[in-house]
C-alpha cells in the first residue's frame, strides 16, 4: 500500500512536466490531477483502515495470551476461591426471571470473562 501511495505521488510530478512542456492540454492535466488526488486519498484511507484493523488484531492476540496465562494459573483448581473468580471473571449478569405458560421459571445468566468477553449464556 505504501509503495502504491509513493508511486501515486510521482504521477502528478510527471503529469505537471507533461503539461508544462505542452505534451498534454490544461483540461487533461486538471482531469488527471483530480483523478490522482482521488486515488491518493483512497490509498491513505485504506492504509488507515488496515492500520486500525492490525491494531485490533494485535490487541485480540494480546488478550488471548493474557487469558491463556490466567487459565494456566488455575488449570487444576481444588476449590473455587474469590481470588480465582476475581481474576478470571469480569462480570456476571443475571437477568430477570420469567415464567412461561406452563409455569416453568427460566432465568438467563451471562458470564463475561476477562480478556475474552462473554462465553457462556445459560438459562436456569
N, C-alpha and C positions, 0 to 999 in steps of 0.2 A: 504494500500500500504506500509506504513512504517513498519507495522508488518511483511508483506511478505519479505521486504528487510532485516529486522532484523533476521528473520528465515533463510533467504538465506545466511547470514553471518556465521551462526552456522554450516551449512553443510560442508563448507571447513575444519573447525576445526575437525569435526568428521571424515571426509574423510582422513585427514592427519594422525589422530590417527590410523585409519584402515590400512593405508599404512605402517606406521612405525611399527605396530605390526605384519605386514605380512598377514593381512586378505585379502588385495587386491593387485594386481600386480601394478608395476610402470606405465605400459601402461594404465590400468583402472584409476589409480589415476590422470594421466595427462589428460585423456579424460574427466573424470568427473569434474576435476578442471576447464577446459576450459568451460564446459557446465555451471557450477555455475557462473563463471565470466560473461559469456554472459547474463545469467538470471539477475544477479545483475545490469549489465549495462542497460538492458531493463527496469528494475524497476526504476532505477534512472531517466532515460529519461522520463518514463511515469509520474513519480511524478513531474518532471519539467514541462511537458506539462499541467498536471492538475493544478499546481500552477499558471501557466500563464493564463489558462482559468478562474480560480477562480478570479484572479486579474481583468481580463477583465469584468467578470460578476459584480464584486463589483463596478467597475468604471461606468458601464452601469446603475446600480441601483442608484448610487450617482448622475449621470447626470439626471436621470429621476426624482429624488427627487428635484433637483435644478429647473428643468423645471416646476414641479408642483407648487413649491413655487412662481416662477415668474408668472405663469398663475393665481394663486390666487390673486396676487397683481393687476393684470389687468383683472379680470374676468368680470367686468361690466364697460367698458370704455364709457365715454360720448363723447370723441373725440380722434382721433388718434394724438398722440404727438410724437415729435422727441425722447423724453426720452423713451417712450414706444417702439418705433421701435428699438432704440439702445440697449435696454435691452433684447428684445425678439429675434431680428433677427441678425444673424451673418453676412450674406451677401445675396445679391440678384444678380443673374447672368442673364443678358438679352442677349440672343443670337441674331445673325444677322437675320434680317427678310428675308423671301424667298417668292417668288410668284410661285404659281402652274400654270398649263397650262391654267386654267380658269381666271388667273389674280388676284386670291384671295391671299392677303398677309397674311402670318402667321409668328408669332414670338414666340419662346419658352422663357419662363421665369421660373427660378428656385429660390425658396426661401429656404435658409438654416437657420434653427432656432438654437439658442444657445442650446447646450447640447443634442439635438436630431437629428441634421442634416437636410437633405433635406426631406421635407414632401409634398410639393406641386410642381407639374410640370404642368404648364398651357401653352396653346397655344392661342395667341390672333390674 
